[in-house]
Structure formats: structure tokens, C-alpha cells
Amino acid sequence: MARTADHDERRRQVARALLRSVGRRGLARTTLADVADEAGVSVGLVQSYFRTKSQLLRFGVEYMYKQGEARLLALAAGEGPATVREWVLRAAETLLPLDDERRLELTVWLEFLPATMADAEMSRLHRATTRQLVDAFEQAFGEGLRAGELPPGTGARAEAAALVAFVDGLTVHHLVTGGDFAEAPVLASLTTYVDRLFTDPESS
């Protein structure tokens, strides 16, 4: 068991090194040797876990998505948010590049997106992860409808997909554009977006 755990940790070490290397050099210019150097291990060790760069990239993408999933699951720890609106807002915030770790991951995410157009496995990972994210927000909106927090007739699935797309847009502009999309404006935009969803027109 310990040996398996050691192997798993070594693979995660290499995945983290991949993210740092891609974040600094870009995907096209990152080699297995770069990743090995970043991880402080030999190229041979990296190749013992990942025989090709494609295998390493796929594992790195999967690791990155799992980090995001872990943040969402952490919201359910303890008492959790008091309302569905609060959970949706906090969950959406975890998807934004607002600290060093998430900024690195999402910078790498932008590098990986074009690869999903040509690599069937990475495309599958991206679609599956996006579907799970939309599912989670759809479930939350369904609970919001049952609790009376959302206006009757709200389309839970459509609003979940729209929210994911909105957060992706904020992420891209925060990383690339800045200015109106700096941290404070981005958080204000997200809060305004969520508040509009949870406002019943009949109550205003």
C-alpha cells in the first residue's frame, strides 16, 4: 500500500511540475525534460510514469480538474453555506483565478483548451468535467426552486450552463484583459449576476 501511495504522490508531483512549466513556458514549448527539471527528478523517472508527452498532458489536465472538484466538495464540509444563493456564489467564486494556485491552474487551462480540439481523450475529459459542473449547479438551482429562493419557472439546466459560461468569460478576461476585469470588478459582476437569478420579479 505504501508503495502505491508513493507512486501516486510521485505522479502528482510530476503533474504539479507540468502545470508550473506550462504556466511559465506555454504548452508548445514545454518538454518532458522541462517537467523533469521542474520536479527535480530525472527524465527517465517521468517517462516511467508517462511514456509520451500526450499521456503526461492528459494526466495534468485530469489533476487540474480534480483540484477544482475538491474545492467544490470542500464547500459541503462542516455546516456549509446557509442558502442556495450563497452556495452558488461561493461555488462560482472557487472557479475564478483569484489566488496564485487557481491563477496558475486557469492560465494552464487556457493553454490546454486548443489541445482539446485535436486530442480525443482531452476533449472527453473537458466535456465530462464541464458536464459535472453544470450538473452541480443544476442540482443547486433545483433546490433553490424547491426552497422558493428562485422565481417559479426558472430553467435550472439552462441557467446552470449559462452561469458556467459566464464564469468562464470572467476568467478569460481577468487573465487576459485586466482593467474592468480586475479582481474587485469580477467579484462584483459575479455577485450581480447571481443576485439577478435569485430575485423574484414579483417581489420587487
C-alpha positions in Angstrom: 0.0 0.0 0.0 2.8 2.4 0.9 4.5 1.8 -2.4 1.3 2.5 -4.3 0.8 5.7 -2.3 4.4 6.7 -3.1 3.8 6.2 -6.8 0.6 8.2 -6.7 2.3 11.1 -4.9 5.2 11.0 -7.4 2.7 11.2 -10.3 1.0 14.2 -8.5 4.5 15.8 -8.1 5.1 15.4 -11.8 1.6 16.8 -12.6 2.2 19.9 -10.4 5.6 20.4 -12.1 3.8 20.2 -15.5 1.4 22.9 -14.5 4.2 25.2 -13.4 6.2 24.6 -16.5 3.3 25.2 -18.9 2.3 28.3 -16.9 5.8 29.7 -17.4 6.7 28.4 -20.9 3.4 27.7 -22.6 2.2 24.3 -23.7 4.0 24.1 -27.0 7.4 24.9 -25.5 7.1 22.5 -22.5 9.1 19.3 -22.9 9.4 16.2 -20.7 12.8 17.4 -19.8 11.4 20.8 -18.6 8.9 18.9 -16.4 11.5 16.7 -15.0 13.8 19.6 -14.2 10.8 21.5 -12.6 10.0 18.4 -10.5 13.6 17.8 -9.5 13.7 14.3 -11.0 15.2 12.6 -14.0 13.6 12.4 -17.4 13.7 8.6 -17.0 11.6 8.8 -13.9 9.0 10.9 -15.7 9.0 8.5 -18.6 8.5 5.6 -16.3 5.1 7.0 -15.4 4.2 8.8 -18.7 5.7 7.2 -21.8 4.7 10.2 -24.0 4.1 13.9 -23.6 0.4 13.3 -24.5 0.0 10.9 -21.6 1.5 13.4 -19.3 -0.7 16.2 -20.5 -3.8 14.2 -20.1 -2.9 13.3 -16.6 -2.1 17.0 -15.9 -5.5 18.1 -17.2 -7.2 15.4 -15.0 -5.2 16.5 -12.0 -6.1 20.2 -12.6 -9.8 19.4 -12.9 -9.7 17.3 -9.7 -8.3 20.2 -7.8 -11.3 22.3 -8.8 -13.6 19.5 -7.9 -12.0 19.2 -4.4 -12.7 22.9 -3.8 -16.3 22.5 -4.6 -16.6 19.5 -2.3 -14.9 21.4 0.5 -17.9 23.8 0.4 -20.0 20.9 1.7 -17.7 20.4 4.7 -19.0 21.5 8.1 -22.2 23.4 8.1 -21.8 24.8 4.6 -23.5 27.8 3.1 -26.8 28.8 4.7 -28.7 29.3 1.5 -28.7 28.0 -2.1 -27.8 31.5 -3.3 -24.8 31.6 -1.0 -23.6 28.2 -2.1 -23.9 29.1 -5.8 -22.0 32.4 -5.3 -19.2 30.7 -3.3 -19.0 27.8 -5.7 -18.7 30.1 -8.7 -16.0 32.1 -6.9 -13.9 28.9 -6.4 -13.8 28.7 -10.2 -12.2 32.1 -10.7 -8.4 32.7 -10.8 -8.3 34.8 -7.6 -5.3 33.3 -5.8 -1.9 32.1 -7.0 -2.9 28.4 -7.2 -6.0 29.0 -9.2 -4.4 31.6 -11.4 -1.7 29.1 -12.4 -4.3 26.3 -13.0 -6.5 28.5 -15.1 -3.6 30.0 -17.1 -2.7 26.4 -17.9 -6.4 25.7 -18.7 -6.3 28.4 -21.4 -3.2 26.7 -22.8 -4.9 23.3 -22.8 -8.2 24.3 -24.4 -6.9 24.3 -28.0 -5.5 20.8 -27.4 -9.0 19.5 -26.7 -9.8 20.2 -30.4 -7.2 17.7 -31.6 -6.9 15.2 -28.7 -9.9 13.0 -28.3 -9.1 12.0 -24.7 -8.5 15.6 -23.5 -11.7 16.6 -25.3 -13.5 13.8 -23.4 -12.1 14.9 -20.1 -13.1 18.5 -20.7 -16.6 17.6 -21.7 -17.1 15.3 -18.8 -15.8 17.8 -16.3 -17.9 20.6 -17.7 -21.0 18.4 -17.6 -20.3 17.5 -14.0 -20.0 21.2 -13.2 -23.2 22.1 -14.9 -24.9 19.1 -13.2 -23.8 20.5 -9.8 -25.2 24.0 -10.5 -28.4 22.5 -12.0 -28.9 20.5 -8.8 -28.4 23.6 -6.7 -30.9 25.6 -8.8 -33.4 22.8 -8.4 -33.0 23.0 -4.7 -33.4 26.8 -4.9 -36.7 26.4 -6.8 -38.0 23.9 -4.2 -36.9 26.2 -1.4 -38.6 29.3 -3.0 -35.3 31.1 -3.5 -35.6 31.2 -7.3 -38.5 32.6 -9.3 -41.0 29.9 -10.4 -40.3 28.7 -13.9 -36.6 29.2 -13.8 -34.9 26.7 -16.1 -32.4 25.0 -13.8 -30.3 23.4 -16.6 -30.2 26.4 -18.9 -29.3 28.7 -16.0 -26.6 26.3 -14.8 -25.0 26.2 -18.3 -25.2 30.0 -18.6 -23.5 30.5 -15.2 -20.6 28.2 -16.2 -20.2 30.1 -19.5 -20.4 33.5 -17.6 -17.7 32.4 -15.1 -15.5 31.1 -18.0 -15.8 34.5 -19.6 -14.9 36.3 -16.4 -11.9 34.0 -16.1 -10.6 34.7 -19.6 -11.0 38.5 -19.3 -9.4 38.5 -15.8 -6.4 36.7 -17.0 -6.0 38.4 -20.4 -7.7 41.8 -20.3 -7.5 43.1 -16.7 -8.8 46.7 -16.1 -12.6 46.3 -15.9 -12.0 42.7 -15.1 -9.6 43.0 -12.2 -10.5 41.1 -9.0 -12.9 43.5 -7.4 -15.0 44.2 -10.6 -15.1 40.5 -11.4 -16.4 39.6 -8.0 -18.9 42.5 -8.2 -20.1 41.2 -11.6 -20.5 37.7 -10.4 -22.5 38.8 -7.3 -24.7 41.0 -9.5 -25.3 38.1 -11.9 -26.2 35.6 -9.1 -28.4 38.2 -7.3 -30.4 38.7 -10.5 -31.0 35.0 -10.7 -32.3 34.8 -7.2 -34.6 37.9 -7.4 -38.2 37.2 -7.9 -39.6 39.9 -10.1 -43.0 39.7 -8.3 -41.3 40.6 -5.0 -39.6 43.8 -6.3 
